[in-house]
Amino acid sequence: MRKHLEIFAVAGLPEVAAGDDLAGLIGEAADLRDGDVVAVTSKIVSKAEGRLSTGSRDEAIDDELVRVVARRGDTRIVQTRHGLVLAAAGTDTSNTAPGTVLLLPVDPDLSARRLRAALKDRYDVNVGVVVTDTLGRPWRVGQVDLAIGAAGVRVVEDLRGTTDSHGNVLAVTEPAVADEIASAGELVKGKADGVPVAVLRGLADVVLPVGEDGPGARALVRDAASDMFSLGTREAARAAALERTPPAGPREVDPSLWDGLLADDEDVHLEVLDNSIAVFGDNPVAVGIIAERLAVLLHAEGYGVTVRTGSGSEATVTFGSRST
C-alpha cells in the first residue's frame, strides 16, 4: 500500500525555445532520484520541438483535427490525430509570441521516451515521464491536467479479477495512473505561475525498469468500438436526421436493435429485406414516426441511413454498411 507521496514544483526554468535541451534544463533544476516521476507540461515540450504555427487558431485547429465531436458557436470539441478529444485540438495562444499558435507535440509518447532516455544517459536516474495537457471533462465543470504522453510508467493499474476488502471481485476497476499523476503534478505547477514541471516522489512501484517504456498514454485513449459518446448530443441528433447517403459495402443488421420499438403501436409492422427495412401499417403518421425512430437507432449503431416514404402507409429505411 502506498502511504506517502511528495510532489515538488521545479522552479527557475527559463523560457523554453525551439531546440532547447529539456533534459538538461530539468536535470539541472531538479534533484532527481530513481523512482521519481517527472510531470512535464506539453507546452514546453511543444516549444522545444518547434511546434508553432503562424496561421490563425482556426486554421491550426483545422490542420490538427480528424473529426469534430461537438460545436457550440466558435467553440469546437474535436478529436486530434493522437486520438485525444479536447477543445480547440489542444492549440494554445497563451504564453507564445503574438501571431503564433502553439500546437501539441506530434507524438507525445515519443517525446516522453526521448526525455526519459536523455535523463537516464545524462544523470543516471531511472525516472518515469508524463507529458500533460489541460482538458475539460464531460458532465464536469472546470479542467484538469491529464496525460497525453508517457514513458517508463504503468499508465493503467488493472485491478480486474482482484477482490476488495469485502471479498467482492472487481470487474471493471482500472485506475488511470498516468492521469492521476498529471493531475497531482498540476496542484503544485499551477496554471498561471509559470512552473511547467513537477516531480512526484513515492511512486517507484509504477516506474518501469530501465529499457521498458510501456505502452504510453496512447493506451488511455478509448477506441471507436468502445466509445459510447462519439458525438455531442446535438451532433448525433443532426446526423441521424440528415444522413442520406448510405456507404457502400456489406450490409448486416441485428433485429435486436429495435426491440420494443413497436410495443406501443401494434398496427405498424417491419419487414427486413436485403439492404432495407420496410415499415407499413394502416396509420401513415404512425408509420412515419416508427421509420424515423428506427433510422435513429440504426444511425446510433454507425449505419448510413436513408428514409423514404411511399404513396400510402409505407416507408422504407435503407441502411448501408456499418462504419468503424
N, C-alpha and C positions, 0 to 999 in steps of 0.2 A: 504494500500500500504506500502510495506517495504521500508524505506528510509535510513536506516543506518545499516551497518554491520561491526563488528570488528572481526579481525582474529589475534589470538595470537599464536606464537610458544611456546611450552612448552620445555624450555631448561633445561639442567642439569640432565637429566635422565641417570642413569648408563647403562652399557652394560647389556642387559637382558639375563638371562639363564633359562633353564628348571626349572619349579617350582616356579619362581618368582611371586610375588604378583603385578600384573599390576595395579589393583585398588589402592593399597597403594602407588606405585611409582608415578602414575599420580596424585592422590589426594593430595599428599604432595607437589608436584611441581607446581600444577596449582590452581589458585584461582577460583574454580568452583562456578557457581551460577545456580539457577533454570532457565531452558530455554536455557542453553548453549548446544552446540553440540560438542562432542569430536570426532575428526577425528584421527584414530589410524592406522598407517602403519601396514599392515598384517605381516610384517617381525617380529616385536616384539611380536605379538600375537603368531606366529608360534614358536618363540624361547621359550616363556614362556610355551607353550604346548608341548615342546619337539619334534617338527615336523622336525627332522633331519634324513637324510638318509646317510649311509656310502658307498653306491654304487656309480657308475658313474652317471653323469647327464642324459645320455641317458637311463639308467636303471630306474632312478627316473621318467623320462617322461613317459616311457612305463607303469609304475605302476599307474600313475596318470590319464592317458588319457582314454577316452572311444571311441574316434574316431579321425582320422587325417582329418583335414579340407583342409590343403594345405601343400606342402613341396617344398622347394627350396634349393637344396644342403643339408647342415646339419641343416637348419632351418625348424622347424616343427610348424605349427599353428594347435593346437588341441583343442578339447572340453574335459573339465575335468568332473569328476563326479558331480561337482557343477552346470554344465550346462554352465560354462564360456568358451568362445572361446578366446584363447590367445596363445602367443608364449611360447613354451617350458613348457606348462602346469603350468606356474607360478612358476616353480622351480628357485632357485637362488643360485649362488655360491659366491656372494659378501658378505662381512661383516659376514662371517661364517668361522669356522676353516677349514684349508686345509684338503681335503679329505672328506668333508661333503657337502651335498646338502640340502638347506632349502626348505621345501615344504609348500604349502598353508595350512591354518588351515583345519581340517577335515570338520567342519561345521562353516563357518564364521558368520552366523546369530546367532548360539548358542553362539559363543564366544562373540559377541556383547551383547547379552542378559545377559550373566553372568557378564560381565564387568559393564553394566548399573546397574544391581541389586546390585553389590558389592559397587559401588559408592554411591548409594542411602542408603544402610544399614550403611555404614561407615561414610559418610559425609552429609547425609540427604539432598541431592540435586537431583532434577529431571532433568536429562540431557538425551539427545539423544546420541547414539554412532554409528559411521560409521567406519567400518573396510575397509581400502583402499588398492588398489594394482595398479601397473602401467601397463597400456595396450596401445597397438597401436590401430589405428582405420582404417578401410578400406577407401581407397581413400584419406587419410590424412597423411602427413609427421609428424613424431615425436610421442611422447607418452604423455598421461595424466593420472592422478590418477582417478580411478573410484571406486564405492562402490561395494565390494564383500560380505559385511556383514552389517547389520543394525539392530538397536533396538531402539524403542521409537521415531522414526521419520517417517513422511509421506514420503515414498520413491518416490512416484509419485504424482504430482498435476494434477488431472483430470479436465481439463477445457472444455471438450467436452460438447456441448449444451449451453455454455455461449456465450455472444456476445462481440465483440471487440468495440473499440471506435467509429466505423462507423456503428455499429448495425449488422455486419456480424456474423452469427452463426459459432462458432468454431467447426469443425467436428472431427479433429484428434489431437488436441493440448494436450499433456500430458508431461509437463516438468519433466525430471528425476531429482528430487530434490536431492536425495542421491548422485547421480553422480556429480551434481553441487557442493555439499558440499565437496566431496572428492577432486575435482579439486581446489576449492578455498583454502582448507587447505594446499594443496601442494605448493601454492605460498609462504607460509611462512616456510614450512618444508624444502623444497629443496631436491635435490637428493643426494648430497654429503656432506651435513652439519651435518649429524648425529643427526637430530632432527626428531623423529618419531611420534610426537603427536602435534596436533594443536587444539585450542579451538575457535569455532565460536560463537560470541555473537550477538544477534539481530534476531535470528531465532526462537524465542519462539513460533511463530504461527505454526511451523511444528513439534514441540516436543509434543509427546503424553502424556496424563496423566499417573500418576504412575499406574502400573499394566497393561498398554496397550503397548505391544512391537511392534505391527504392523506386517505386512507380511514379513518384512525383505527384504534384497537385492535380494533374490531369485525371487521376483516379477518383477524384471527388466530383467530377462532372457527371451528372446523370445523363445516360444516353437516351436517344429518342424513344426507344421501346419502353422505357420505364418512366417517361416524363408524362405525368398526368395533367400538367398545366402548360402545354406548349404554346398557347396563345393567351392574350388577355381576354377577358370576358367579352368585350365589345368586338374584338377582332375575330373571335371564334364565332360569334353570332353572325357577323357580317359575312364571313367566309361560307358559313352554312347556307345563308340566304342567297348569296350572289354567285356561288360556284356554278359554272355552266359548262365546263369543258372536262369531261372525264378523261384521265390519262389512259394511254394505250397499255395493253398487257393482259395477262391472265386475270380473270375475274372470279373471285370466290367470296362468298358472304355467309356468315353464320346466322341462321334464323334466330338464335337466342338473343341477338342484338335488340330485337323488338318484342321480347317477352313482355306481356302486359299492355302493349300498345293499344290493343283492340278491346281491352276489358270493359271500357265504358261505352263502346259502340258496336253492338253485335251485328248491325246492318252493314258494316264495312268489312270487306274481305281482301286478303292478299294472295297473290299467286306469283311464286318465284320462277322467273324464266332464266335464260342463259346469262344475260347481262342486264337484266332489269327486273323490276317488281311491279306487277300490275295491281292497282288499287281500285276496287269497284264496289258499288252498293247502290241503294235507292236514293240516298241523300247526297247531292253534289257538294254541298258545303262540308258535310262530314268527311266525304272522300278527300276533298282538298286539304282539310286540316290534318287528316291522318297521313297523307302523302308528304306534306311539309314536315311533320314531326318525324316521319321515317327518314327523310333526307337529312335532318339534323343529326339523328342517331348514326347514320352511315358516315356522314362527314366527320363527326367526332371520332370515328374509328380510323380516319385517314383516307376514305374513299372519295374520289371525284364524283360529284352527283349532279344530275340534271332532272328536273321535274317538268313533265309536260301533261297538260290536261286535255282530255278528249272532248268530243262534242256532247256527250251525255254525262252520266255519273261515273266517269272513269278517269284515272290518272296513271301515268307511267313514271316510275322512278328508275332512271338509268344510272348505273354505277360503274366506275372504272376500276382499275387495279389499285390496290391499297398502297399508299405512299409510305416510305420508311423514314 
